[in-house]
Amino acid sequence: MMTAGLVDIQVNGFAGVDFNSADLTPDALDYALEAMLATGVTTCLPTIITAYPDELEARFSVLDECIEASRLGSLMCPGYHLEGPFLNPAQGFSGCHPAGAMTAADPALVSRLQALLKRPILLVTVAPEISGGLDFIRAMKARNVLVSIGHSSADFAMVDVAATAGATMSTHLGNGIPQVMAKLDNPLFAQLGEDRLLATFIADGIHLPPKALKSLIRAKGFERSALVTDAVAAAAVAAGTYDFAGMRIERSEDGTVRLPGTIGLAGSSLCLDGAVRNLVRWGIARFDQAVEMASTRLLDALAPVLHAHNITLPDTEIEWSDAMTVRRVRTGSESRHYA
């Protein structure tokens, strides 16, 4: 079976390597990207989460320098995803992000960060209900930056005006929300019902139980659903403790990733080819549909901003085994064969 390469637009780290570390090196980045290639991912948006402005500057600068100096970065990383600090700091919405570093939505901070970088910030997650949220969405749209709603309490009315302002996606829908909310007029139902938003889902069976994920994708519609990993350094490694954006996280044997001693999740250990297999095995999608949700669906979402920034992605392909594992992957002139 041959398909296009997979696309992960939300990946905070991989294979023991934290993309949010100011100590990241080109060799470590290449190690992580090589491990991602083995899972079929040929394009990714390294994701930086909520931090104070000086921390964001340091983390983005190091990441950008490492991509420039690495072997695979120029092929696999066209730009970045900024997830925060423009999120809802209330308990249940903030997740593992440091709520104290969250701030009003400020286009100037994005400009300040972008001025340091050779590659563009292509995607920003924002809670539109925070101060300045809607004007921020309009500003990002004008700058050819995609906006995704996430870690947000937005109700039906707010989601409607956010989509009108230019928001086009939902970040890990079903997560970044509290256990107790209004029964119907809540951010989950509001984003499920907004046809202008492409919903991304973490299909690891931990963030969303399989039957709940099936219901969410049915409600959203296959054509408006996509897959992400929200992977951290604990992905594609053994159980243990790892670094993530200045925090120490713990991966258990079942793949759950948490801050030690807490019940909340801190990213995932999911690999994107695993998400594809999960959708098929859980009876949610056919193989071709699952791959589409992890590849061309996301390329279509990125296409307008890639074009605006004059970015052309290399040709990619994956050869899959009958067991839906990656046998061979190619991105541009780089090709890998796996047993």
N, C-alpha and C positions, 0 to 999 in steps of 0.2 A: 504494500500500500504506500503510495507516494502522496505527500501533502506539502503545503508551504510550511516554513518554519513557524514556531510558536512565538508569541509576543506577550511579554509580561510588563505591564505598565505600573506595577506596584511591587517593588522588590527592594527591601531595606538592607539586605545582605544575603550571603549564601555560602555554604560549605565552610563554615567557621570564620568567615570574613564579614566584618561589619562595615557597610558602606557609609555609615554615619560616624565613623571614627576619624578624628583628626590625625591619627597615626597610620592611616591607610597607606600602603605602598603600591607601586605599579605591579610588582610581582604578586602580591596578595590579591589584587584586583584580577589579574590574569588567571590566577588559580581559581577564583570564584567563577569567572566567566567561562572558563574551560569546563567546570563542573555543570554550569547551566547549559552549555552546548550539549552535554551528554543527556540532558533531559529534553532536548529538542528546542530549547529557547534560543532563537537567533537574534532577537531584538528585545531590548529591555529599557525601561526608564528607571535608573537607580533613584531611589526614593529617600529623601531627607525629611525627617519628622520634626515635630515641634521642638524648638529650642530658642534661647535668647538670641537677639540679632548677632552679637559677636560670635556666638557658637555656630550659628548658621553660616556666617561668613567663613569661619575656619573650616567647617566641614565641607562646604561646597567647594572652596578653593582647593583643598587637598584632593577631593574626589575628581574635580575637573583636571587637575594636573596629572593625576594617576591615569585617567582615561587617555590623555594626550600621550603619555609615555608608555602605555601598555601595548601589547601586540593586538589584542582583540577589541579593545575599547572603541576604536574608530569604526569598526564593523558593526558592533552590537549595541552601542549606546548613542543614539542620536541626540538625546537630551535628557532632561530630568523631570521628576515629579516632586513637587513641594507639598507635603501633607502636613499642614499647620505652618505657622502658629495661629492661623485665623479660624480657630475651631471653638466650639461651645465648651467652656471650662466646667460646666456643671457635672456633678458625679453621675456616672453612667454614660454620659456623652463623650467625656474626655478620654476614656479608655486608659491605656498605659502612657499616653502623652502627658508630659508635665504641665498640669493646668496653670501653674504659676507663670509659665512662659507664654501663655496664650494672650493674644492682644486683639484690639480692633483691626478690622481688615484694612490694610495699608498698601496701596499700589507702590508707594515710594520704597518700601522695604524690598519688594520684588525687583524694582529697578536697581536698588543698591546691590542686591545679590547678583543680578544679571550682569552688572558692569564688571564683575570679577571673573566672569566665565567666558570660555571660548564656545561652549555649547549652550543652547537655549534651555531655559525652563519651559517645558512644553505643556505641563499640566499642573494645576494647583487645586488642592482640595480646600473647600471653604464651607463654613456654616453660614448660610446667607442671612440668618436672623441676627447675627452679631452686629455691633455698630459698624457702619460703613459697608456692610456686606453686599448690598445690591449695587452700589456705586463701584465697588471693587470688581464685581463680575463684569460690569459694563466696561471697565477699564481694561481688564484682561482680554475680553473679546476684541477690543480695539487694537490690542497689542499682539493678536494672534497667539494667545495662550488659552488652552482648553481649561474649562472650569468644571469641577466635579463637586457635588454636594456630599458632605460626609461629616461625621461626628456632629450632627446637627439635630435640633429639635423642631425643624421647619414643619409646619402643618400644611394642609392643602393650599391655603391662600398664599403662604410664603413660597412654597415650591412652585406654584404657578408664576408668581412674579419673578422668581429666580430664573426659571426657564425662559421667560420672556426677555429677561435681561441678558441671557446668553449662556447660562449653565446648560451643559449637554450630557452630563454623566452623573452617576451615583457611585460613590466609593464604598466598596465592600458592603453592599446593601444587606441589612439584617444584623449588622454589627456596628459598634460605636453608638449604641442606643441602650437605655436602661431596661431592666427587666420589667418595670412597671411604667406604663404610659396610658394616655387616653385610649379608650377602647378602639375607636375608629379614626378620629382626626389626629393622626400621629405621623411622624416622619416616614415610617415604613409604608403605610398605606398610601400616603401622599406621593411618594416617589414611585411606588409600583404603578400607580394610576396615571402618572405623567408620561405620555407617549414621546415627549421630546427628550427624555433622558434615557441613555443607555446604562443599564444597571450592571455593575460588576459584582461577582459573587466569589467567595472563598469556598471551594468544594473539597474540603478536607474531612467532612463528617464531624468536625469538632466545633468550628465556628457556627455551622448550621447543620442540624441533623438532616440526614439524607431525605427523609420524607418532607421536612419543612422546605428544603431547597427545591424539591420537585414542585411543591405548591407555589413557591415564589416564582420560579421560572415559568410555570404555567400561567400565573397571574400577569407577569410582566410581558410574556410573549418571547418565544425563542429568538425572534429577529431583533429584540431589544435587550438581550442578555449576553453577557460576556464573562470570562473567567480571569481571575487574578490569583496570585498566591499570597501577597502580603508577607512574603518570606523574610526571615531574619537570618542571622548567622547560624542559627540552629537548624537550618534546612540542609539536607543531604549529609548529615553527620550523625554520630551516635548520641544517645542520651547523655546529658551532662549540662554544665553551665557555660554560658557564652556571654559576650559583650554585645550591647545594643544601645547606641546613642547615650553613652554614659551610664547605662543601667546594667545590672547583672541579671541575666535571664536564665531560666532553667528549662531544658527540654526533658520531658519524661519519656518512658519507653513507648507509650502510645502516640507520641508525636506532639502532644500538647505542650505549648510554650507559655510559661507564666513568669512573673516576678516571684522569686521564692517567698513562700508563706502567704501568697495571695490567691484569690480564686479567679481574678480577671485574666484575660488572655493578653499576651504581649507579642503580637505578630503570629506567624505560623512557621511550621517546618515543612510545608507543602511544596512539592515540585510540580510544575505545570503539566508535565506528561502524566503524573499521578492524578491530577484533577480531571484530565481527559478520560482516563480509565475509570475513575470513580463515577462519572456521569453515565458511562455505558453500563457499568456493572450494577448501578443502582436503578437502571431502567428509566433514566431521565431523558437521555438522548441517544441517538445513533452515533457511531464513531465519527462519521463525517460531520455531523452537527456539532459534536463536542469539540472537534478540532477547529471548526469554523469559529466557535465561541472563544477559542484560545489563540486565534491567529487573524484571519481575514476580517473578522468583526472589529477587532481592535485596530488593524491597519486602516480600515475605512474611517474609524473615529479620528485617528491621528492624521489622516491624509491632508485635511485643510491646513493644519498648522505646519506640517512638514513642508508642504508646497510653499507656504508663506515664508518659511525660513530657508528656502532653496536647498532642502535636504532630500537626497535620493537614497533610499535604502538599497543595499545589495540584493541580488536575487538569492532566494533561499529555497531549500527543500529538505524534507525528511523522508527517509525510508523506514517504514514501521514493520515490525514482525506481526505475525498472526495473533500474538498475545498482546499486541498494542504497546510494545516496547520499542525504543528507538534503536534501529540497526545502523543507520548512517544519517549524518546531518551535514549540510553544506550551507555556508553563508559566504557569498562572493567566491573568492578563490580558496577559502579555508574549508577543508572537508575532513570529517572524522568518521571512522568505522568503529563499531562496538560489537563485542561478542554477544 
